[in-house]
Amino acid sequence: IVKIEKLKDHKNLYIEGKRTEQIITMTNINNQEGLERIYYHFEKTGIQKALNKVNAEIGDFVIIKGKKIPYRN
């Protein structure tokens, strides 16, 4: 579910999953409400726990279907 790409100053965390990809496609991630919807989905589906297990940190990015959002804990 989480593929990690380590870069010099951060990590890109790639998430796959039919429902998650569907939500990111339908959500405007250019505003705070859209980001909150995605972060809520992460909590409800266990994605947040998976990100924590791979030591995601502030400054990392989560990428779903080519859309890049900042990680938050």
N, C-alpha and C positions, 0 to 999 in steps of 0.2 A: 504493500500500500504506500510506503514511503521510500522513495529513492533519493539518495543524498549525493549532491555534487559539492565537494569542498573547494572553495575558492580561497584566494589569499586572505581576504578580510571578512568573509561570511560564507554561509552555506546556502545553496538552493535546495529546497525540499520539494520533490515532485510527488504529488498526490494523484492517485488514480481511483476511479470508482464511478459507476454509472450515475448514481444519484448525485454525488458531489459534482461531477462534471455537468450534469443537468442544471444544478443550482447555480454554478458559476456562469453558465451560459445565459441564464435568465436574470442575473443580478448585475446591476450597475455598480461596479467596484470603484467608481470615481467619486463616490460620496460616502459619508460616514455611515448612513443607514444601510447601504449595500454591504459595506465591510462588516457591520455588526451582524447582519444576516448570515454571512459566511462564518464568522467566528462563533455564532450561536450553533450553527450546523456542526462545526468542529467539536463543540462540547457535547452535543446530543448524540453524536455518532461514534465517539471515541477517538476521533482523529487527533484531538488535542492531547490525549494521553499518549498516542503513538509518537507525536512530535516531541513530547517531553522525554520519552524513552530514548530518542536519538539525540538528546541534548541540544535541541533547538534553542537558540538564544535571540535576544533582541538584536536586530541588525541582519538576521537571516531572512530569506524570502521563501514563501510558499508559492509553488507554481502548479496551476491546474489548467489543463487545456491551453497552455501558452499564456494564461493570464497570471500576472505576478502581483502578489499582495505581501505586505510586510507581516512577519511573524509577530505575534504577541502572546504573552503567557497569561 
